[in-house]
């Protein structure tokens, strides 16, 4: 069975500082990994994905994530946080072997960027 | 490409009533998913369509829930005899048939059962 863990319910960071939102996963076979962001009363917006290739993937709004197979992690990062980055962030995984499996999401991490 | 559209955005209903939600996916996407999200939780998978075929249903999908996707285009999710525990945000997502593609989500329908 697939699962995702986001160990931090809340991450606080000062504007301009680097940010990291943590994610670990469990899946059979090769993982397809995703990060989504959710603003209040809105659906989820896709940020970035890891399918194969370079372990460091770059996405929207200056975000990037690093895939670490040995640690089964896919942490989201940004070099310099903005107040507008404050939102709810979800990590998700899908088993790569089959294109039919749905995404499994973590519980989310609320990011608060303080001016 | 107008994105994934869900209607209504909000629905308040009395316990015991039936409700139906609609999802219009991105037009060329053959895969459509329904998720439920409650406060403080991540989206939980409910059911999935490939074209008009419903291929998978979660154990969360009780017999009061039914979903359809006639002709492989829009989809509807119906909840019969609503209960207060059904109050949640219902999210629809679609993606193409290519294995490495991401899912695109609609803005959701927020259901409140009173």
gemmi code that builds the backbone of each chain (N, CA, C; Angstrom):
import gemmi

chains = {
    "A": [
        ("UNK", (0.844, -1.199, 0.000), (0.000, 0.000, 0.000), (0.874, 1.241, 0.000)),
        ("UNK", (0.376, 2.260, -0.649), (1.120, 3.510, -0.732), (0.786, 4.386, 0.470)),
        ("UNK", (1.759, 5.170, 0.913), (1.483, 6.127, 1.984), (2.473, 7.282, 1.905)),
        ("UNK", (2.058, 8.398, 2.469), (2.884, 9.599, 2.518), (2.825, 10.148, 3.932)),
        ("UNK", (3.968, 10.571, 4.431), (4.030, 11.195, 5.746), (4.598, 12.596, 5.618)),
        ("UNK", (3.889, 13.540, 6.184), (4.388, 14.905, 6.306), (4.493, 15.158, 7.804)),
        ("UNK", (5.695, 15.099, 8.351), (5.844, 15.064, 9.810), (5.526, 16.372, 10.513)),
        ("UNK", (5.485, 17.457, 9.786), (5.232, 18.761, 10.414), (3.851, 19.270, 10.005)),
        ("UNK", (3.005, 19.552, 11.014), (1.708, 20.147, 10.705), (1.873, 21.604, 10.273)),
        ("UNK", (2.883, 22.265, 10.856), (3.059, 23.697, 10.627), (4.546, 23.988, 10.498)),
        ("UNK", (4.877, 24.855, 9.541), (6.248, 25.351, 9.393), (6.177, 26.872, 9.344)),
        ("UNK", (6.949, 27.513, 10.206), (7.024, 28.967, 10.220), (8.406, 29.398, 9.758)),
        ("UNK", (8.440, 30.399, 8.884), (9.719, 30.883, 8.381), (9.608, 32.381, 8.129)),
        ("UNK", (10.702, 33.078, 8.345), (10.725, 34.518, 8.085), (10.899, 34.779, 6.594)),
        ("UNK", (10.253, 35.822, 6.130), (10.365, 36.197, 4.719), (11.827, 36.399, 4.347)),
        ("UNK", (12.216, 35.843, 3.210), (13.593, 35.957, 2.749), (14.479, 34.793, 3.155)),
        ("UNK", (14.035, 34.031, 4.148), (14.799, 32.862, 4.582), (14.456, 31.647, 3.729)),
        ("UNK", (15.367, 30.674, 3.685), (15.016, 29.444, 2.955), (13.968, 28.641, 3.711)),
        ("UNK", (13.184, 27.885, 2.957), (12.166, 27.048, 3.586), (12.305, 25.606, 3.114)),
        ("UNK", (11.913, 24.692, 4.003), (11.854, 23.266, 3.673), (10.587, 22.691, 4.251)),
        ("UNK", (9.850, 21.967, 3.443), (8.682, 21.232, 3.893), (8.963, 19.756, 3.621)),
        ("UNK", (8.877, 18.951, 4.673), (9.347, 17.573, 4.585), (8.267, 16.601, 4.143)),
        ("UNK", (8.726, 15.559, 3.440), (7.823, 14.513, 2.964), (8.596, 13.206, 2.850)),
        ("UNK", (8.044, 12.139, 3.409), (8.576, 10.804, 3.175), (7.443, 9.939, 2.639)),
        ("UNK", (7.809, 8.888, 1.924), (6.791, 8.098, 1.238), (7.089, 6.612, 1.353)),
        ("UNK", (6.062, 5.825, 1.064), (6.212, 4.378, 0.978), (5.398, 3.902, -0.210)),
        ("UNK", (6.041, 3.172, -1.117), (5.340, 2.678, -2.310), (6.094, 1.468, -2.847)),
        ("UNK", (5.372, 0.579, -3.482), (6.009, -0.560, -4.125), (6.536, -0.135, -5.485)),
        ("UNK", (7.783, -0.426, -5.752), (8.351, -0.069, -7.036), (8.758, 1.392, -7.097)),
        ("UNK", (8.917, 1.874, -8.309), (9.360, 3.264, -8.489), (8.232, 4.239, -8.192)),
        ("UNK", (8.540, 5.284, -7.437), (7.492, 6.249, -7.105), (7.396, 7.380, -8.122)),
        ("UNK", (6.176, 7.832, -8.312), (5.934, 9.117, -8.970), (5.515, 10.057, -7.845)),
        ("UNK", (6.241, 11.148, -7.669), (6.033, 12.026, -6.515), (5.609, 13.415, -6.957)),
        ("UNK", (4.741, 14.022, -6.175), (4.143, 15.300, -6.553), (4.041, 16.207, -5.327)),
        ("UNK", (4.101, 17.509, -5.580), (3.752, 18.514, -4.577), (2.643, 19.394, -5.144)),
        ("UNK", (1.648, 19.628, -4.266), (0.543, 20.525, -4.595), (0.440, 21.571, -3.497)),
        ("UNK", (-0.117, 22.735, -3.861), (-0.370, 23.798, -2.891), (-1.862, 24.123, -2.900)),
        ("UNK", (-2.379, 24.441, -1.720), (-3.803, 24.774, -1.604), (-3.962, 26.076, -0.846)),
        ("UNK", (-4.646, 27.025, -1.462), (-4.990, 28.277, -0.812), (-6.402, 28.135, -0.238)),
        ("UNK", (-6.788, 28.991, 0.725), (-8.076, 28.836, 1.410), (-9.257, 28.704, 0.459)),
        ("UNK", (-10.098, 27.701, 0.715), (-11.324, 27.459, -0.047), (-11.067, 27.267, -1.538)),
        ("UNK", (-9.929, 26.743, -1.861), (-9.581, 26.493, -3.263), (-9.176, 25.044, -3.453)),
        ("UNK", (-9.139, 24.633, -4.714), (-8.625, 23.312, -5.033), (-7.123, 23.292, -4.949)),
        ("UNK", (-6.546, 22.178, -5.356), (-5.106, 22.009, -5.292), (-4.455, 22.460, -6.594)),
        ("UNK", (-3.338, 23.157, -6.448), (-2.568, 23.591, -7.614), (-1.268, 22.802, -7.677)),
        ("UNK", (-0.964, 22.269, -8.833), (0.255, 21.488, -9.043), (1.484, 22.392, -8.980)),
        ("UNK", (2.514, 21.939, -8.221), (3.769, 22.677, -8.123), (4.893, 22.019, -8.927)),
        ("UNK", (5.098, 20.725, -8.675), (6.190, 20.035, -9.344), (6.033, 18.525, -9.164)),
        ("UNK", (6.829, 17.776, -9.934), (6.769, 16.324, -9.864), (8.143, 15.719, -10.113)),
        ("UNK", (8.328, 14.531, -9.549), (9.482, 13.698, -9.880), (8.957, 12.412, -10.502)),
        ("UNK", (9.466, 12.134, -11.698), (9.099, 10.892, -12.367), (10.351, 10.012, -12.504)),
        ("UNK", (11.385, 10.572, -13.090), (12.643, 9.868, -13.265), (13.711, 10.909, -13.584)),
        ("UNK", (14.993, 10.490, -13.578), (16.036, 11.414, -13.985), (16.652, 12.161, -12.826)),
        ("UNK", (16.968, 13.420, -13.045), (17.654, 14.254, -12.059), (16.879, 14.282, -10.746)),
        ("UNK", (17.609, 14.074, -9.643), (16.928, 14.021, -8.339), (16.407, 15.371, -7.894)),
        ("UNK", (16.938, 16.449, -8.420), (16.475, 17.789, -8.067), (15.549, 18.271, -9.175)),
        ("UNK", (14.302, 18.502, -8.798), (13.325, 18.967, -9.771), (12.886, 20.376, -9.423)),
        ("UNK", (12.680, 21.162, -10.459), (12.261, 22.548, -10.260), (10.821, 22.702, -10.714)),
        ("UNK", (10.106, 23.572, -10.000), (8.699, 23.736, -10.311), (8.283, 25.188, -10.360)),
        ("UNK", (7.004, 25.401, -10.105), (6.417, 26.731, -10.197), (6.834, 27.590, -9.016)),
        ("UNK", (6.799, 28.914, -9.228), (6.986, 29.913, -8.173), (8.318, 29.778, -7.442)),
        ("UNK", (9.337, 29.246, -8.094), (10.659, 29.150, -7.489), (10.861, 27.961, -6.568)),
        ("UNK", (9.870, 27.084, -6.467), (9.997, 25.904, -5.632), (10.805, 24.817, -6.328)),
        ("UNK", (11.462, 24.001, -5.524), (12.166, 22.833, -6.014), (12.042, 21.728, -4.978)),
        ("UNK", (12.321, 20.505, -5.408), (12.255, 19.380, -4.475), (13.342, 18.394, -4.826)),
        ("UNK", (13.835, 17.714, -3.790), (14.910, 16.763, -3.985), (14.442, 15.357, -3.668)),
        ("UNK", (14.549, 14.480, -4.634), (14.203, 13.073, -4.461), (15.405, 12.338, -3.880)),
        ("UNK", (15.182, 11.617, -2.771), (16.231, 10.833, -2.150), (15.709, 9.413, -1.975)),
        ("UNK", (16.196, 8.530, -2.839), (15.649, 7.169, -2.849), (16.011, 6.406, -1.581)),
        ("UNK", (17.224, 6.575, -1.092), (17.667, 5.812, 0.083), (16.900, 6.230, 1.334)),
        ("UNK", (16.516, 7.496, 1.410), (15.759, 7.982, 2.562), (14.261, 8.034, 2.287)),
        ("UNK", (13.864, 7.614, 1.131), (12.454, 7.671, 0.679), (11.839, 9.018, 1.017)),
        ("UNK", (12.539, 10.075, 0.611), (12.052, 11.421, 0.913), (11.937, 12.254, -0.354)),
        ("UNK", (11.129, 13.285, -0.248), (10.917, 14.203, -1.373), (10.581, 15.562, -0.760)),
        ("UNK", (11.571, 16.205, -0.164), (11.357, 17.461, 0.551), (11.220, 18.630, -0.412)),
        ("UNK", (10.302, 19.510, -0.114), (10.061, 20.713, -0.902), (10.916, 21.848, -0.346)),
        ("UNK", (11.523, 22.625, -1.244), (12.414, 23.688, -0.799), (12.218, 24.948, -1.640)),
        ("UNK", (12.619, 26.060, -1.022), (12.657, 27.317, -1.748), (13.757, 28.169, -1.122)),
        ("UNK", (14.628, 28.761, -1.894), (15.770, 29.482, -1.335), (15.378, 30.727, -0.537)),
        ("UNK", (14.302, 31.402, -0.950), (13.930, 32.644, -0.294), (12.404, 32.726, -0.236)),
        ("UNK", (11.848, 32.621, 0.963), (10.398, 32.560, 1.122), (9.748, 33.928, 0.960)),
        ("UNK", (8.529, 33.908, 0.411), (7.708, 35.107, 0.291), (6.469, 34.970, 1.160)),
        ("UNK", (5.934, 36.096, 1.612), (4.698, 36.050, 2.401), (3.591, 35.359, 1.603)),
        ("UNK", (3.581, 35.569, 0.300), (2.548, 34.969, -0.554), (2.685, 33.451, -0.688)),
        ("UNK", (3.773, 32.888, -0.195), (3.924, 31.423, -0.187), (3.120, 30.774, 0.935)),
        ("UNK", (2.593, 31.566, 1.841), (1.820, 31.033, 2.958), (0.594, 30.290, 2.434)),
        ("UNK", (0.505, 29.024, 2.731), (-0.568, 28.173, 2.207), (-0.400, 26.778, 2.802)),
        ("UNK", (-1.254, 25.866, 2.337), (-1.206, 24.466, 2.757), (-0.552, 23.655, 1.640)),
        ("UNK", (0.446, 22.871, 1.992), (1.224, 22.125, 1.001), (1.023, 20.631, 1.204)),
        ("UNK", (0.765, 19.941, 0.093), (0.527, 18.506, 0.129), (1.532, 17.773, -0.747)),
        ("UNK", (2.091, 16.718, -0.178), (2.932, 15.794, -0.919), (2.060, 14.599, -1.315)),
        ("UNK", (2.297, 14.035, -2.493), (1.497, 12.907, -2.945), (2.375, 11.921, -3.709)),
        ("UNK", (1.968, 10.664, -3.688), (2.730, 9.611, -4.365), (1.795, 8.725, -5.166)),
        ("UNK", (2.345, 8.210, -6.252), (1.616, 7.229, -7.070), (2.645, 6.182, -7.485)),
        ("UNK", (2.238, 4.926, -7.494), (3.150, 3.870, -7.926), (3.406, 4.014, -9.419)),
        ("UNK", (4.648, 4.047, -9.809), (4.983, 4.306, -11.197), (4.732, 3.142, -12.125)),
        ("UNK", (4.671, 1.934, -11.568), (4.559, 0.756, -12.424), (3.237, 0.721, -13.170)),
        ("UNK", (2.219, 1.272, -12.543), (0.903, 1.275, -13.178), (0.413, 2.690, -13.323)),
        ("UNK", (-0.102, 3.009, -14.486), (-0.618, 4.359, -14.665), (-1.985, 4.552, -14.080)),
        ("UNK", (-2.559, 3.480, -13.515), (-3.942, 3.555, -13.082), (-4.128, 3.899, -11.619)),
        ("UNK", (-3.106, 3.817, -10.817), (-3.311, 4.027, -9.386), (-3.535, 5.503, -9.096)),
        ("UNK", (-4.465, 5.809, -8.181), (-4.708, 7.212, -7.843), (-3.617, 7.748, -6.930)),
        ("UNK", (-3.544, 9.057, -6.853), (-2.614, 9.699, -5.945), (-3.018, 9.442, -4.497)),
        ("UNK", (-2.006, 9.225, -3.658), (-2.207, 9.160, -2.219), (-1.521, 10.378, -1.619)),
        ("UNK", (-2.255, 11.119, -0.803), (-1.766, 12.382, -0.262), (-1.355, 12.255, 1.197)),
        ("UNK", (-0.412, 13.112, 1.598), (-0.142, 13.305, 3.008), (-1.197, 14.207, 3.621)),
        ("UNK", (-1.077, 14.441, 4.936), (-2.073, 15.238, 5.639), (-1.889, 16.728, 5.419)),
        ("UNK", (-0.763, 17.109, 4.853), (-0.533, 18.509, 4.567), (0.304, 19.194, 5.630)),
        ("UNK", (1.008, 20.225, 5.203), (1.811, 21.077, 6.087), (1.431, 22.517, 5.812)),
        ("UNK", (1.063, 23.204, 6.887), (0.708, 24.612, 6.723), (1.975, 25.443, 6.850)),
        ("UNK", (2.272, 26.178, 5.788), (3.440, 27.056, 5.762), (3.004, 28.475, 6.060)),
        ("UNK", (3.664, 29.081, 7.020), (3.390, 30.467, 7.365), (4.682, 31.257, 7.214)),
        ("UNK", (4.674, 32.225, 6.301), (5.838, 33.065, 6.075), (5.564, 34.426, 6.701)),
        ("UNK", (6.432, 34.800, 7.611), (6.208, 36.006, 8.418), (7.075, 37.139, 7.896)),
        ("UNK", (6.428, 38.282, 7.668), (7.145, 39.451, 7.143), (8.096, 40.043, 8.182)),
    ],
    "B": [
        ("UNK", (-8.277, 25.448, -23.088), (-8.219, 24.696, -21.832), (-8.723, 25.590, -20.706)),
        ("UNK", (-9.909, 25.236, -20.200), (-10.486, 26.073, -19.149), (-10.283, 25.453, -17.788)),
        ("UNK", (-9.566, 24.382, -17.684), (-9.336, 23.754, -16.403), (-10.491, 22.865, -16.007)),
        ("UNK", (-10.379, 22.285, -14.826), (-11.420, 21.407, -14.285), (-12.459, 22.283, -13.595)),
        ("UNK", (-13.711, 22.074, -13.942), (-14.788, 22.884, -13.402), (-15.706, 22.037, -12.531)),
        ("UNK", (-16.049, 22.539, -11.339), (-16.951, 21.820, -10.450), (-18.122, 22.716, -10.074)),
        ("UNK", (-19.283, 22.112, -10.047), (-20.491, 22.834, -9.654), (-21.384, 21.949, -8.789)),
        ("UNK", (-22.061, 22.546, -7.779), (-21.879, 23.928, -7.346), (-20.594, 24.096, -6.552)),
        ("UNK", (-20.235, 25.314, -6.198), (-19.068, 25.541, -5.350), (-19.390, 25.261, -3.891)),
        ("UNK", (-20.624, 25.569, -3.526), (-21.059, 25.356, -2.141), (-22.448, 24.735, -2.171)),
        ("UNK", (-22.707, 23.842, -1.209), (-24.030, 23.242, -1.090), (-24.323, 23.024, 0.387)),
        ("UNK", (-25.437, 23.572, 0.835), (-25.914, 23.325, 2.182), (-27.183, 22.513, 2.054)),
        ("UNK", (-27.263, 21.411, 2.765), (-28.420, 20.547, 2.662), (-28.806, 20.025, 4.034)),
        ("UNK", (-30.049, 19.643, 4.156), (-30.521, 19.063, 5.412), (-30.203, 17.577, 5.430)),
        ("UNK", (-29.935, 17.087, 6.604), (-29.656, 15.668, 6.774), (-30.788, 14.837, 6.181)),
        ("UNK", (-30.418, 13.821, 5.434), (-31.415, 12.943, 4.826), (-31.739, 13.275, 3.379)),
        ("UNK", (-31.338, 14.468, 2.939), (-31.586, 14.849, 1.551), (-30.518, 14.246, 0.635)),
        ("UNK", (-30.840, 14.190, -0.643), (-29.876, 13.749, -1.646), (-29.220, 14.964, -2.290)),
        ("UNK", (-27.954, 14.830, -2.633), (-27.244, 15.901, -3.335), (-26.466, 15.301, -4.502)),
        ("UNK", (-26.278, 16.129, -5.519), (-25.494, 15.712, -6.687), (-24.530, 16.815, -7.063)),
        ("UNK", (-23.289, 16.416, -7.310), (-22.247, 17.346, -7.726), (-21.804, 16.996, -9.138)),
        ("UNK", (-21.359, 18.017, -9.850), (-20.911, 17.797, -11.224), (-19.458, 18.207, -11.381)),
        ("UNK", (-18.742, 17.471, -12.210), (-17.355, 17.790, -12.540), (-17.186, 17.746, -14.062)),
        ("UNK", (-16.652, 18.824, -14.610), (-16.286, 18.849, -16.029), (-14.772, 18.850, -16.120)),
        ("UNK", (-14.187, 17.763, -16.594), (-12.713, 17.680, -16.646), (-12.155, 18.474, -17.817)),
        ("UNK", (-10.849, 18.561, -17.864), (-10.182, 19.119, -19.040), (-10.517, 18.206, -20.224)),
        ("UNK", (-10.855, 18.795, -21.344), (-11.551, 18.066, -22.401), (-10.798, 16.841, -22.925)),
        ("UNK", (-9.488, 16.889, -23.026), (-8.784, 15.752, -23.610), (-8.348, 14.722, -22.564)),
        ("UNK", (-8.712, 14.925, -21.312), (-8.305, 14.005, -20.245), (-9.267, 12.837, -20.151)),
        ("UNK", (-8.725, 11.617, -20.208), (-9.613, 10.467, -20.137), (-9.729, 9.899, -18.721)),
        ("UNK", (-8.920, 10.407, -17.790), (-8.975, 9.895, -16.418), (-9.552, 10.961, -15.502)),
        ("UNK", (-10.477, 10.525, -14.666), (-11.173, 11.449, -13.767), (-11.242, 10.832, -12.382)),
        ("UNK", (-10.946, 11.631, -11.375), (-10.881, 11.163, -9.994), (-11.776, 12.029, -9.114)),
        ("UNK", (-12.366, 11.401, -8.113), (-13.070, 12.119, -7.048), (-12.334, 11.881, -5.736)),
        ("UNK", (-12.146, 12.973, -4.984), (-11.533, 12.918, -3.671), (-12.431, 13.646, -2.677)),
        ("UNK", (-12.275, 13.313, -1.407), (-12.952, 14.024, -0.333), (-11.894, 14.567, 0.616)),
        ("UNK", (-12.089, 15.810, 1.036), (-11.134, 16.429, 1.960), (-11.884, 17.026, 3.132)),
        ("UNK", (-11.518, 16.593, 4.332), (-12.072, 17.176, 5.538), (-11.021, 18.071, 6.185)),
        ("UNK", (-11.480, 18.895, 7.122), (-10.610, 19.909, 7.722), (-9.384, 19.270, 8.372)),
        ("UNK", (-8.235, 19.770, 8.010), (-6.999, 19.287, 8.612), (-6.461, 18.005, 8.031)),
        ("UNK", (-7.091, 17.543, 6.954), (-6.650, 16.299, 6.333), (-6.297, 16.518, 4.869)),
        ("UNK", (-5.521, 15.595, 4.344), (-5.272, 15.620, 2.918), (-6.433, 15.003, 2.153)),
        ("UNK", (-6.486, 15.220, 0.868), (-7.552, 14.599, 0.060), (-7.498, 13.074, 0.155)),
        ("UNK", (-8.684, 12.466, 0.272), (-8.792, 11.008, 0.336), (-9.499, 10.523, -0.918)),
        ("UNK", (-8.932, 9.524, -1.546), (-9.461, 9.002, -2.797), (-10.827, 8.356, -2.596)),
        ("UNK", (-11.759, 8.659, -3.498), (-13.085, 8.044, -3.466), (-13.272, 7.070, -4.626)),
        ("UNK", (-13.091, 7.573, -5.862), (-13.330, 6.725, -7.014), (-12.631, 7.299, -8.241)),
        ("UNK", (-12.525, 6.487, -9.284), (-11.724, 6.834, -10.450), (-12.357, 6.268, -11.712)),
        ("UNK", (-12.344, 7.065, -12.774), (-12.869, 6.651, -14.075), (-11.768, 6.722, -15.127)),
        ("UNK", (-11.778, 5.755, -16.011), (-11.016, 5.871, -17.242), (-12.048, 5.866, -18.364)),
        ("UNK", (-12.160, 6.974, -19.033), (-13.281, 7.200, -19.960), (-14.583, 7.004, -19.183)),
        ("UNK", (-15.494, 6.165, -19.654), (-16.765, 6.016, -18.940), (-16.745, 4.893, -17.917)),
        ("UNK", (-15.650, 4.150, -17.864), (-15.574, 2.998, -16.971), (-15.089, 3.401, -15.580)),
        ("UNK", (-15.856, 3.004, -14.571), (-15.444, 3.241, -13.189), (-14.529, 2.092, -12.791)),
        ("UNK", (-13.240, 2.370, -12.638), (-12.264, 1.305, -12.469), (-11.929, 0.976, -11.025)),
        ("UNK", (-12.137, 1.918, -10.133), (-11.747, 1.669, -8.749), (-12.620, 2.496, -7.824)),
        ("UNK", (-12.994, 1.876, -6.703), (-13.766, 2.570, -5.678), (-13.123, 2.338, -4.336)),
        ("UNK", (-12.976, 3.384, -3.558), (-12.420, 3.272, -2.214), (-13.457, 2.674, -1.265)),
        ("UNK", (-12.946, 2.092, -0.192), (-13.870, 1.606, 0.846), (-14.596, 2.766, 1.526)),
        ("UNK", (-14.081, 3.995, 1.317), (-14.764, 5.176, 1.851), (-16.089, 5.424, 1.138)),
        ("UNK", (-16.222, 4.877, -0.047), (-17.402, 5.118, -0.856), (-18.499, 4.150, -0.438)),
        ("UNK", (-19.331, 4.605, 0.515), (-20.399, 3.727, 1.009), (-21.474, 3.567, -0.066)),
        ("UNK", (-22.450, 2.714, 0.219), (-23.495, 2.469, -0.774), (-24.421, 3.669, -0.945)),
        ("UNK", (-24.251, 4.697, -0.113), (-25.043, 5.911, -0.320), (-24.415, 6.812, -1.403)),
        ("UNK", (-23.202, 6.495, -1.778), (-22.485, 7.285, -2.781), (-22.529, 6.558, -4.125)),
        ("UNK", (-22.768, 7.323, -5.175), (-22.668, 6.748, -6.517), (-22.088, 7.791, -7.452)),
        ("UNK", (-21.279, 7.327, -8.363), (-20.655, 8.222, -9.328), (-20.842, 7.661, -10.726)),
        ("UNK", (-20.968, 8.579, -11.662), (-21.131, 8.195, -13.063), (-20.300, 9.106, -13.932)),
        ("UNK", (-19.984, 8.594, -15.105), (-19.322, 9.413, -16.116), (-19.840, 8.959, -17.490)),
        ("UNK", (-21.056, 9.336, -17.791), (-21.645, 8.923, -19.063), (-20.869, 9.501, -20.245)),
        ("UNK", (-20.607, 8.676, -21.214), (-19.922, 9.107, -22.439), (-18.494, 9.568, -22.190)),
        ("UNK", (-17.989, 9.305, -21.012), (-16.590, 9.635, -20.744), (-16.272, 11.106, -20.711)),
        ("UNK", (-17.280, 11.944, -20.489), (-17.008, 13.384, -20.436), (-17.159, 13.872, -19.000)),
        ("UNK", (-18.232, 14.588, -18.703), (-18.421, 15.070, -17.334), (-18.769, 13.901, -16.409)),
        ("UNK", (-18.633, 14.168, -15.107), (-18.961, 13.144, -14.117), (-19.885, 13.754, -13.065)),
        ("UNK", (-20.693, 12.906, -12.466), (-21.519, 13.324, -11.334), (-21.251, 12.416, -10.144)),
        ("UNK", (-21.321, 13.021, -8.972), (-21.204, 12.287, -7.712), (-22.476, 12.565, -6.921)),
        ("UNK", (-23.215, 11.516, -6.612), (-24.457, 11.665, -5.866), (-24.294, 11.062, -4.479)),
        ("UNK", (-24.797, 11.770, -3.498), (-24.849, 11.242, -2.131), (-26.314, 11.169, -1.734)),
        ("UNK", (-26.761, 9.994, -1.396), (-28.148, 9.808, -0.966), (-28.226, 9.814, 0.554)),
        ("UNK", (-29.349, 10.293, 1.050), (-29.607, 10.278, 2.501), (-28.405, 10.838, 3.263)),
        ("UNK", (-28.079, 12.085, 2.968), (-26.869, 12.682, 3.534), (-26.855, 12.648, 5.049)),
        ("UNK", (-25.646, 12.528, 5.577), (-25.410, 12.523, 7.021), (-24.446, 13.656, 7.348)),
        ("UNK", (-24.425, 14.063, 8.603), (-23.542, 15.165, 8.976), (-22.079, 14.830, 8.699)),
        ("UNK", (-21.740, 13.578, 8.803), (-20.369, 13.151, 8.535), (-19.967, 13.277, 7.077)),
        ("UNK", (-20.931, 13.534, 6.206), (-20.609, 13.731, 4.792), (-20.108, 15.146, 4.515)),
        ("UNK", (-20.232, 16.022, 5.505), (-19.767, 17.401, 5.324), (-18.269, 17.404, 5.047)),
        ("UNK", (-17.898, 17.979, 3.910), (-16.500, 17.943, 3.469), (-16.386, 18.756, 2.192)),
        ("UNK", (-15.142, 18.887, 1.717), (-14.895, 19.440, 0.394), (-14.742, 18.244, -0.547)),
        ("UNK", (-15.482, 18.243, -1.646), (-15.387, 17.171, -2.634), (-14.621, 17.710, -3.840)),
        ("UNK", (-13.504, 17.081, -4.112), (-12.603, 17.533, -5.164), (-12.624, 16.578, -6.346)),
        ("UNK", (-12.595, 17.146, -7.520), (-12.503, 16.376, -8.752), (-11.173, 16.699, -9.418)),
        ("UNK", (-10.571, 15.704, -10.025), (-9.303, 15.910, -10.738), (-9.335, 15.128, -12.035)),
        ("UNK", (-8.588, 15.593, -13.011), (-8.471, 14.850, -14.258), (-7.030, 14.869, -14.733)),
        ("UNK", (-6.688, 13.877, -15.541), (-5.370, 13.872, -16.171), (-5.435, 13.064, -17.455)),
        ("UNK", (-4.415, 13.218, -18.249), (-4.370, 12.481, -19.511), (-3.978, 11.035, -19.244)),
        ("UNK", (-3.985, 10.217, -20.266), (-3.660, 8.808, -20.109), (-2.185, 8.505, -20.031)),
        ("UNK", (-1.331, 9.488, -20.259), (0.110, 9.243, -20.183), (0.506, 9.011, -18.737)),
        ("UNK", (1.408, 8.054, -18.504), (1.704, 7.624, -17.144), (2.368, 8.702, -16.312)),
        ("UNK", (3.143, 9.587, -16.932), (3.935, 10.523, -16.136), (3.278, 11.895, -15.967)),
        ("UNK", (1.997, 11.972, -16.226), (1.338, 13.278, -16.150), (0.740, 13.532, -14.771)),
        ("UNK", (0.634, 14.822, -14.445), (0.048, 15.198, -13.170), (-1.462, 15.363, -13.321)),
        ("UNK", (-2.139, 15.299, -12.186), (-3.576, 15.529, -12.151), (-3.846, 17.009, -11.913)),
        ("UNK", (-4.899, 17.497, -12.553), (-5.335, 18.883, -12.373), (-6.647, 18.859, -11.592)),
        ("UNK", (-6.710, 19.697, -10.568), (-7.865, 19.688, -9.675), (-8.802, 20.855, -9.958)),
        ("UNK", (-10.082, 20.605, -9.735), (-11.051, 21.671, -9.713), (-11.025, 22.387, -8.370)),
        ("UNK", (-11.858, 23.412, -8.240), (-11.861, 24.202, -7.019), (-12.672, 23.544, -5.909)),
        ("UNK", (-13.380, 22.488, -6.242), (-14.074, 21.735, -5.211), (-15.493, 22.195, -4.973)),
        ("UNK", (-16.278, 21.293, -4.394), (-17.620, 21.604, -3.915), (-17.625, 21.393, -2.406)),
        ("UNK", (-17.945, 22.450, -1.685), (-17.987, 22.320, -0.220), (-19.411, 21.970, 0.198)),
        ("UNK", (-19.562, 20.806, 0.799), (-20.862, 20.329, 1.258), (-20.986, 20.513, 2.765)),
        ("UNK", (-22.077, 21.122, 3.183), (-22.401, 21.243, 4.603), (-23.758, 20.595, 4.824)),
        ("UNK", (-23.785, 19.606, 5.687), (-25.029, 18.910, 6.025), (-25.468, 19.371, 7.404)),
        ("UNK", (-26.667, 19.952, 7.472), (-27.142, 20.509, 8.753), (-28.301, 19.685, 9.309)),
    ],
}
model = gemmi.Model(1)
for chain_id, residues in chains.items():
    chain = gemmi.Chain(chain_id)
    for i, (resn, *xyz) in enumerate(residues, 1):
        res = gemmi.Residue()
        res.name, res.seqid = resn, gemmi.SeqId(i, " ")
        for name, pos in zip(("N", "CA", "C"), xyz):
            atom = gemmi.Atom()
            atom.name, atom.element = name, gemmi.Element(name[0])
            atom.pos, atom.b_iso = gemmi.Position(*pos), 0.0
            res.add_atom(atom)
        chain.add_residue(res)
    model.add_chain(chain)
structure = gemmi.Structure()
structure.add_model(model)
structure.setup_entities()
